[in-house]
């Protein structure tokens, strides 16, 4: 064989062979990955990297996964849950940071990465970029819209303050409230910077909003979120998304007084009113008590003057109306003149009437002649002679009236309730009423029996009212009823 064939044959063998003098046994993939891991970790103990965050993701376990990149390279990174909880800001894509940690490898994917222990923003410019990005996001959701702002109460009874209990801010607020208008103050103590400050401030704002006032602690009418001045890093807790959302969702009107007049945080945009300083927030919260009292006094004086002015004007209008009204003599003069005219007319009218009556009487008296009266008497006598009194007509009328009277008398006699008692019947009465049935007798219990010769009291029992067969008694034959002849008709007597 040629040397070329031998070389090809040796490199293209199917089975690997140990050669003499070979001191490099083959390594497994895990062994090589472990060697690389130790080498990288020993060579790069702790490093600080400057880069832009890309592909940020927060896992359900709380760990953070991201990549740091610049214009030429990309490095994967991971931050465990403990370090993530200590971060002073919320990482986002596009933010430039400085990460401190150690390099290691991840054998599962043959990648090297940095385990980040500490991460900070790379200068104030990066911090402002993060701030502007978060501001644009929250503004797009409408959290800073003007229509969401609630009006502040004119005179709150209780004010809730979210701030540090040991700083000068709470003392300034209390002092200013006491000078202007003393009111109840509820302080919710929180951290105002550092780790956990944002969570405490958001929890305090939501706690005030959730109060219903049914317990011993009253619900605030107004909430002030306050902090003294500082750098943008010191005020960063009030730029956190959790705080901004809590302030925007608060159902109580809220004033943001974070920092000095030149300091602006996202909390200021979400609040219903921004105060340049905590002292200014106290001035916005309540009016000046002395000014209120002076205003009330002035309004009382104005009300008194208005009442007096109204009364004076009414008096002047009344006097003017009185001067314009006519006097009683002027009002009564036409009526008096008319009365005189009617009086004169009444006398002359009576005289004319009396003259007319005398003339009419004279005419009527002239018409009454004795001959006419005598003629009237003769005619009346003739009519009287023509009238003859016939006794048979009177007798027939009296007979008819007697028959009618007898019929009515017999009918009334038949309706007499005591008449059946003469034949042995009895009338049952209870409490002044007639008993007509067994059920009524049982309900009454005690009854009174009326006979023709008196009354007897009786008590009704159940056995006494059971129906029994009536004994058959022979009764004497009843005499035939007689008929009475009255005039030309016959009428039978029902009780004879």
TIRO-219708 format. One record per residue (C-alpha): x, z, y. Coordinates in steps of 0.25 Angstrom, whole numbers, padded with zeros to 4 digits, always signed. Each point is the difference from the previous one (the first is absolute). Example, Ala and Ser with C-alpha at 12.3 -4.5 7.8 and 13.67 -1.06 7.14 Angstrom:
2
+0049+0031-0018+0006-0002+0014
***
This chain:
496
+0000+0000+0000+0004-0002+0014+0003+0011+0010-0012-0003+0008-0009+0001-0012+0006+0013-0003-0003+0006+0014-0014-0005-0001-0002+0006-0013+0005+0013+0004-0009+0001+0012-0012-0005-0007-0001+0010-0011-0013+0005-0004+0006+0014-0004+0008+0009+0009+0013+0005-0006+0010+0011+0003+0013-0006+0003+0013+0008-0001+0005+0007+0012-0014-0001+0007-0002+0014+0006-0013-0004+0008-0012+0003-0009-0013-0006+0005-0009+0009+0009-0015+0001-0001-0008-0003+0012-0004+0015+0002+0015+0004+0000+0004-0011+0010-0012+0004+0009+0005+0015-0001+0014-0004+0003-0005-0008+0012-0009+0012+0005+0011+0010-0001+0010-0009+0007-0010-0003+0012-0004+0015+0001+0015+0004+0000+0005-0010+0010-0012+0001+0010-0004+0015+0000-0008+0000+0013-0002-0011+0009-0007-0003+0013-0007-0013+0001-0007-0007+0012-0011-0010-0003-0014-0005+0002-0011+0005-0010-0006-0010-0008-0010+0000-0012-0004+0015+0003-0009+0006-0010-0004+0015-0003-0003+0002-0014-0011+0010-0005+0010+0010-0004+0005+0001+0014+0013-0008-0002+0004-0011+0010+0005-0013-0004+0006-0010+0010+0011-0010+0003+0010+0001+0012+0005-0014+0005+0008-0006+0011+0002-0015+0003+0009-0002-0013-0004+0010-0011-0011+0008-0006+0002+0014-0007-0011+0007-0008-0003+0015+0003-0008+0011-0005-0003+0013+0007-0006+0011-0009-0012+0009+0003+0007+0012+0005+0008-0008+0011-0012-0009+0003-0008+0013+0004+0011+0004+0010+0000-0013+0008-0003+0001+0014-0007-0014+0001-0008-0009-0009+0009-0012-0004-0006-0014+0002+0005-0014-0003+0009-0005+0012+0005+0013+0005+0015+0001+0001+0005+0013-0006+0013+0008-0004-0001+0005-0014+0010+0010-0006+0001+0001-0016+0008-0004-0012+0002-0013-0007-0004-0001-0014-0005-0011-0010-0013-0002-0007+0004-0005-0014-0015-0004-0003+0002-0012+0009+0015-0001+0002-0001+0003+0015+0007+0010+0008-0008+0008+0011+0002+0011+0009-0007+0014-0002-0004+0004+0014+0001+0014+0004-0002-0001+0015-0006-0011+0008+0000-0001+0015-0004-0010+0010+0012-0008+0005-0001+0003+0015-0011+0001+0010-0003-0014+0000-0004+0000-0015-0009+0012+0003-0007-0008+0012-0001-0012-0009-0007+0009-0011-0009+0006+0011-0004-0013+0005-0003-0005-0014-0009+0012-0003-0007-0001+0014-0004-0014-0003-0005+0003-0013-0009+0012+0004-0004-0008+0013-0005-0011-0009-0008+0010-0008-0007+0004+0013+0005+0014+0001+0004-0001+0014-0013-0007+0005-0006+0005+0013-0014+0001-0007+0005+0010-0009+0003+0010+0011-0009+0012+0001-0003+0006+0014+0006+0014+0002-0010+0012+0002-0002+0005+0014+0002+0015-0003+0004+0002-0015-0003+0014-0005+0011+0000-0011+0013-0009+0001+0009-0002-0013+0015-0002+0002+0009-0006-0010+0014+0004+0004+0012+0009-0004-0004+0014+0002+0014+0005+0005+0003-0011+0010-0002+0000+0015-0012-0010-0001-0010+0009-0005+0003+0010+0011-0001-0010+0011-0013-0005-0006-0006+0014-0001+0006+0004+0014-0007-0013+0007-0013+0003-0007+0000+0014+0005+0002-0004+0014-0010-0011+0000-0011+0004-0009+0001+0011-0011-0005-0005-0013+0002+0002-0015+0012-0006-0006+0003-0002-0015+0014-0003-0004+0004-0007-0013+0015+0002-0001+0008-0012-0005+0014-0005+0000+0002-0011+0011+0012-0006-0005+0008-0002-0013-0004-0001-0015-0014+0003-0002-0004+0000+0014-0009-0012+0000-0008+0005-0013-0002+0013+0007-0005-0006+0013-0009-0010-0007-0006+0012-0009-0003+0008+0013-0007-0011+0007-0009-0003-0013-0002+0015-0002-0006+0002+0015-0008-0013-0003-0006+0005-0013-0005+0014+0006-0015+0001+0001+0000+0013+0008-0009+0008-0010+0011+0010-0003+0006+0011+0009+0009-0010+0007-0007-0010+0009+0002-0015+0000+0009-0005+0012-0007-0008+0010+0014-0007+0004+0013-0001-0008+0014-0001+0007+0012-0005-0008+0012+0004+0008+0015+0001-0001+0012+0001+0010+0009-0012+0004+0011-0005-0008+0007-0013-0005-0008-0010-0008+0006+0005-0012-0005+0014+0003-0014-0005+0003+0000-0009-0012-0010+0008-0008-0011-0004+0010+0003-0014-0003-0003+0001-0015-0012-0007-0005-0006+0012-0007+0000+0007+0014-0006-0012+0007-0011-0002-0010-0004+0015+0000-0001-0001+0016-0008-0013-0001-0010+0006-0010-0002+0013+0007-0014+0003+0003+0003+0009+0012+0005-0005+0013+0015+0001+0000+0011+0000+0010+0015-0004-0003+0010+0007+0008+0013-0004-0007+0013+0000+0008+0002-0002+0015-0006-0010+0009+0009-0011-0005-0001+0003-0015-0011-0009-0007-0003+0002-0015-0011-0007-0008-0008+0013+0000-0002-0003+0014-0006-0013-0002-0010+0005-0011-0004+0013+0008-0012+0000+0009+0008+0003+0012+0015+0001+0002+0006+0011+0009+0014-0002+0006+0004+0015-0004-0007+0011-0007-0002+0007+0013-0008-0012+0005-0008+0000-0013-0005+0014+0003-0004-0005+0014-0007-0012-0006-0007+0010-0010-0007+0009+0010-0004+0000+0014+0004+0010+0011-0009+0012-0001+0001+0003+0015-0004-0014+0003-0012+0000-0009-0004+0013+0007+0002-0006+0014-0008-0012-0005-0011+0008-0005+0000+0008+0013+0000-0013+0008-0011-0006-0008-0009+0013+0002+0002-0001+0015-0003-0015+0000-0013+0003-0008-0004+0011+0010+0002-0009+0011-0007-0011-0007-0012+0009-0002+0000+0005+0014+0001-0014+0005-0011-0005-0008-0009+0012+0004+0004-0003+0015-0004-0015-0001-0013+0003-0007-0003+0010+0011+0003-0010+0010-0009-0011-0007-0011+0010-0001+0001+0004+0015+0000-0015+0003-0012-0003-0008-0007+0012+0006+0002-0006+0014-0005-0013-0004-0013+0006-0007-0012+0000+0009-0006+0014+0005-0013+0006-0006-0008-0003+0012+0004-0015+0000-0004-0001-0015-0013+0007+0002-0004-0006+0013-0007-0013-0006-0007+0009-0010-0005+0009+0010-0005-0011+0008-0007-0006-0012-0007+0014-0003-0005+0000+0014-0006-0014-0002-0006+0003-0013-0006+0013+0006-0007-0007+0011-0005-0011-0010-0006+0011-0009-0009+0006+0010-0005-0014+0005-0002-0004-0015-0008+0012-0003-0009-0002+0012-0002-0015-0004-0003+0005-0014-0010+0010+0004-0007-0010+0009-0001-0010-0012-0006+0011-0009-0010+0003+0010-0004-0014+0001-0001-0002-0015-0008+0013-0001-0010-0005+0010-0002-0013-0007-0002+0007-0013-0010+0010+0006-0008-0011+0006-0002-0007-0014-0005+0013-0006-0016-0001+0002-0010+0009-0006-0008-0012-0006+0012-0005-0008+0002+0014-0005-0015+0001-0004+0001-0013-0007+0012+0004-0008-0008+0013-0005-0012-0008-0004+0009-0009-0009+0007+0012-0006-0014+0006-0003-0004-0013-0007+0012+0000-0009-0002+0015-0004-0015-0003-0004+0005-0011-0009+0009+0010-0008-0008+0006-0011+0005+0012-0009-0003-0003-0015+0001+0012-0009+0002-0008-0013+0013-0006+0005+0005+0014+0003-0004+0006-0013+0007-0012-0008+0013+0003+0008+0000+0015-0003-0002-0003-0015+0012-0009+0000+0008+0010+0007-0004+0011-0010+0004-0008-0012+0013-0004+0006+0003+0015+0003-0004+0005-0014+0009-0011-0007+0012+0005+0008-0003+0015-0003-0001-0003-0015+0014-0007+0001+0006+0011+0007-0005+0010-0010+0006-0008-0011+0013+0001+0006+0000+0015+0001+0012+0005-0008-0007+0013-0004-0012-0007-0006+0006-0002-0014+0003+0014+0000-0015+0003-0001+0000-0007-0014+0012+0009-0006+0012-0008+0004+0012+0006+0007+0010-0005+0010+0015+0003-0002+0008+0002+0012+0015+0003+0002+0007+0004+0013-0013-0005+0007+0000-0014-0006-0008-0005-0011+0006-0001-0014-0004-0014-0006+0010-0001-0013+0006+0008-0011+0014-0003+0006-0004+0006+0014-0006+0012-0007+0013+0003-0008+0008-0002+0013-0008+0010+0007+0000+0011-0010-0011+0008+0007-0013-0005+0004-0013+0004+0005-0014-0003-0007-0012-0002+0010-0014+0003-0007-0013+0000+0007+0000+0015+0001+0015+0002+0003+0015-0002-0003+0009+0004-0011+0015+0000+0000+0007-0007-0013+0014-0002-0005+0003-0013-0007+0008+0000-0013+0005-0012-0009-0009+0004-0011-0012+0002+0009+0001-0015+0004+0002-0006-0013-0012-0010-0003-0010+0005-0010-0012-0006-0006-0012+0003+0008-0011+0007-0008-0013-0007-0002-0011+0007+0008-0014-0004+0000-0005-0001+0014-0015+0000+0004-0006-0013+0003+0001-0003+0015-0013-0001+0007-0003-0014+0005+0004-0002+0015-0012+0000+0009-0002-0010+0010-0005+0003+0013-0008-0010+0008+0003-0001+0014-0008-0010+0008+0000-0013-0008+0013+0003-0008+0004+0009-0011+0014+0007-0001+0005+0008-0012+0007+0014+0002+0013+0000-0007+0001+0015-0002-0015+0003-0004
***
